Amino acid sequence: MTKRIAVIPGDGIGPEVARAGVRVLETLAKKRNLALAFDWFDYGAERYLRDGTTLPDADIENLRSYDAIFFGAVGDPRVPGGEHARDILLGLRFKLDLYVNFRPCKLYDDSLSPLKGKGQKELDFVIFRENTEGLYTGAGGVFKKGTLDEIAIEEDINTRKGVERIIRAAFAYASERGLKRVCMADKANAMQHSGGLWRRTFSLVKAQYPQIESSVMYIDALAMDLVRRPERYQVIVTGNLFGDIITDLGAALTGGLGLAASANLHPGRLGLFEPVHGSAPDIVGKEQANPLAMCLTGALMLRHLHYPAEATLLEECVARCVREGLRTPDLGGTKRTGEVEARLIQLLEIA
Ligand SMILES: NC(=O)c1ccc[n+]([C@@H]2O[C@H](COP(=O)([O-])OP(=O)(O)OC[C@H]3O[C@@H](n4cnc5c(N)ncnc54)[C@H](O)[C@@H]3O)[C@@H](O)[C@H]2O)c1
């Protein structure tokens, strides 16, 4: 059966990397006889500035009929408030209830490690970030705006259901892959109400996985420890805000934004796959965007679509590109976006 993929390239370098990512996936599909069909959608700043459209509810219903969404990036200096980007990306995450933000942090070549003495063996963990609650729901408000008495309140929303399902997703992932360790990160010493709920729920779920060693850490301590001894971590689960920050640390430890992939998931349903990076307005149109984060995102999508062998092949070819020195400026190289894409396609063709 044909897998239908909705491509939303978005803004800035989004279209540059999405084009490269789709061409790479088409190459793989042709080589391995995968039935993939790509439909392109023009949500982004250009359309918003033209007719005010961000992401209409009816379009979300249409997107539900796809097997996956392949997303570039949104954000444009012409929309300084970022309202279209919020509507589109947070709209998709919230309305499709994509509660798992899954980010693998895997070093593809020892030479990319920023940590002395830590290489591929030490840097290989995944982060499960809660994606629909916490401090990112927009609940709250301002009072006496613009005055010296202004009050701004941002509500941190944590539901038992929301906390439990992300923790369960992390344990299920570890269990299915025979991984040994799951660590939950919070700030329960300072944020007792939400921390209490997370800790109680974590205890309840971990009891069902006695074969897995579980631990709980404060997020600040985890940030330090990830730099000191990343090899201790296999699966990390945390809330929306902490996850947002710690996943950027994870990306920085494993080659940076040009190599960082992510998936927004609701197990058993349509998923949204996007590189961790944004629209990088500083390098738009300069052929400097690293397309490999988008290609690794494609590998995550292939695995989700039940093509694990093809996903692994794509990851191996990306690793080979990096090893061979096919590196854009973000990785210290001089190669252009098109050169990296061309070599990756060639490696897939001869694989
Ligand atoms: N998921 C998303 O769509 C997403 C995520 C983050 C930021 N944004 C938006 O993107 C815009 C720019 O944000 P930012 O500058 O904070 O983050 P960014 O990720 O766009 O860029 C940060 C830095 O990393 C570089 N970079 C990013 N991706 C790269 C790639 N593939 N290859 C080479 N270099 C790369 C950029 O050139 C820039 O110097 C803003 O509008 C922001 O809101 C969107």
The ligand as a Gaussian input file, in Angstrom:
#p B3LYP/6-31G(d) Opt

LIG

0 1
 N       10.736000      23.730000      14.414000
 C       10.851000      24.918000      13.869000
 O       10.279000      25.183000      12.822000
 C       11.743000      25.925000      14.517000
 C       12.657000      25.564000      15.494000
 C       13.522000      26.530000      16.007000
 C       13.427000      27.850000      15.560000
 N       12.490000      28.161000      14.631000
 C       12.402000      29.513000      14.057000
 O       13.482000      29.675000      13.138000
 C       13.884000      31.045000      13.094000
 C       15.377000      31.145000      13.365000
 O       15.602000      30.709000      14.705000
 P       17.029000      30.474000      15.334000
 O       18.030000      31.294000      14.562000
 O       16.896000      30.671000      16.789000
 O       17.328000      28.923000      15.135000
 P       17.833000      28.144000      13.847000
 O       17.852000      26.716000      14.188000
 O       17.044000      28.528000      12.664000
 O       19.341000      28.657000      13.610000
 C       20.328000      28.678000      14.643000
 C       21.714000      28.674000      14.009000
 O       21.975000      27.386000      13.469000
 C       22.221000      27.461000      12.087000
 N       21.522000      26.328000      11.442000
 C       20.280000      25.885000      11.711000
 N       19.977000      24.854000      10.919000
 C       21.035000      24.649000      10.127000
 C       21.317000      23.724000       9.085000
 N       20.442000      22.772000       8.690000
 N       22.520000      23.800000       8.477000
 C       23.419000      24.714000       8.829000
 N       23.220000      25.610000       9.821000
 C       22.040000      25.581000      10.451000
 C       21.647000      28.791000      11.627000
 O       22.314000      29.247000      10.480000
 C       21.840000      29.666000      12.850000
 O       23.128000      30.207000      12.856000
 C       13.032000      31.767000      14.132000
 O       11.942000      32.339000      13.463000
 C       12.568000      30.649000      15.044000
 O       11.349000      30.950000      15.687000
 C       11.671000      27.248000      14.085000

